[in-house]
Amino acid sequence: GSTYSSKVFRVTFFTLAASLTVPLLGVTVLLDCPIDPQPISLKEPPLLTGVLEPNIKLRKAERLWENQLVGPQSIVNIGDVLFTGTADGKIIKIEDGEIQTIARIGHGPCGTREDEPTCGRPVGIRVGPNNTLFVADAYYGLYEVNPGTGETKMLVSTKTLIEGQKLSFVNDLTVTRDGRKIYFTDSSSKWQRRDYLFLIMEGTDDGRHLLEYDTVTKEVKVLMVGLRFPNGVQLSPAEDFVLVQETTMARIRRYYVSGLMKGGADMFVENMPGLPDNIRLSSSGGYWVATSAVRPNPGFSLLDFLSEKPWIKRMIFKLLSQETVTKFVPKYSLVVELSETGSYRRSFHDPNGVMVAYVSEAHEHNGYLYLGSFRSPFICRLNLQHV
């Protein structure tokens, strides 16, 4: 009797499994996929050894203005006054611990994915030579903001056609000391900021990468194209080149803006241990790079696993929303300091993102490292003397 019942069980089980799997596969085939993923070849991630050895140094940071800010992504200082742009479209000033909204480029309501294009999202912020703020808003374009009066002036609108195309996802900017030139990135010609996960997972090279705006002639030039999610940008201390983070490829490109190499480009850092977001100068003459996701080695890197399997990505995004997929990304926070030549100087980790998750920028000021995050309700501050 037992063999008969186990046979019945097996038949029933496989019949049931097939009856569920076939429709599921059918539905999956019929469902539209929002992305058209391309296979990407990433090298095996670098081993987390030596200066990249995991530690818990980021956990020594302190949270400031907790639950008073919404995703402060990029941070600057004018003296000891701090400025940042937040996910509710505001440009915020923090003086003597007091938070004040000085400007907003978009308008409410804010808070949902649908609101973001009208709400605006200031993602990159810099200080110009006359202590004005230059702001890159993902949806509206490049703006100059007077920190005293809050007056905003549009420099480059996303509605303006540049070489026949609109700007879809203005991301970060870097400004020459004389304020004449602004170098900025447009991360995609297809996806907006709210769909950044689609942009990473699709892996297409439609980023217009690096553009230059001349504040005197008001001209915009496209300097680099064909990048996969061009993101943070930083002029070198000598202002002879601009570094551009190519997020999807976990690398940093260098574009020469003056000197013998002017107009040329090469690789600055390849095969990084995480996906680089913003890049800023460090006081030692090098660069701070914030990574928004880590490629663990040893360990399992989901990103690397999926990179050459577009069909799995299609299945995932047919069935799950971006919000759901984001929950599977490990909250490992990593900030690295690079030397002026691109070698790793030191690294600060927070495995599991206990203190801060999704670090988008590391901004150094007066011996402290201020950490911005596009998803945290606070800014973190790390005393560099204590790490």
Secondary structure, 3 states (H helix, E strand, C coil): CHHHHHHHHHHHHHHHHHHHHHHHHHHHHHCCCCCCCCCCCCCCCCCCCHHHCCCCHHHHCEEECCCCCCCCCCEEEECCEEEEECCCCEEEEEECCEEEEEEECCCCCCCCCCCHHHHCCEEEEEECCCCCEEEEECCCEEEEECCCCCCEEEEEECCCCECCECCCCEEEEEECCCCCEEEEEECCCCCCHHHHHHHHHHCCCCECEEEEEECCCCCEEEEECCECCEEEEEECCCCCEEEEEEHHHCEEEEEECCCCCCCCEEEEECCCCEEEEEEEECCCCCEEEEEEEECCCCCCCHHHHHHCCHHHHHHHHHHCCHHHHHCCCCCCEEEEEECCCCCEEEEEEEHHHCCCCCEEEEEEECCEEEEEECCCCCEEEEEHHHC
